[in-house]
Amino acid sequence: MSTKLYVGNLPFTATEDEVKGLFGQYGEVLSVNIIKDRITGKPRGFCFVEMENGADAIAKSNGSELGGRNLRVNEARERNDGQDRPR
């Protein structure tokens, strides 16, 4: 069963290949989705990585450095589409 990871504090210059290379050390990377701004198309500084052994990757990569930034890695949570936001 695969695990989807949230990777925060990602350098804005990070590429899909760099992220795959980093997480590939911990198991098979199934997909990488670097999130970009809808209007500008520029990276927003986080991504989602889907991989086979997510728990091991979280333990070993959380706090690791990529492009001069310390990554925050944890299991991704389901999106609630803003239903909890105050109006």
Secondary structure, DSSP 4 states (H G I P E B T S, - for coil): --EEEEEES--TT--HHHHHHHHGGGS-EEEEEEEE-TTT--EEEEEEEEES-HHHHHHHHTT-EETTEE-EEEE-----TTTTS--
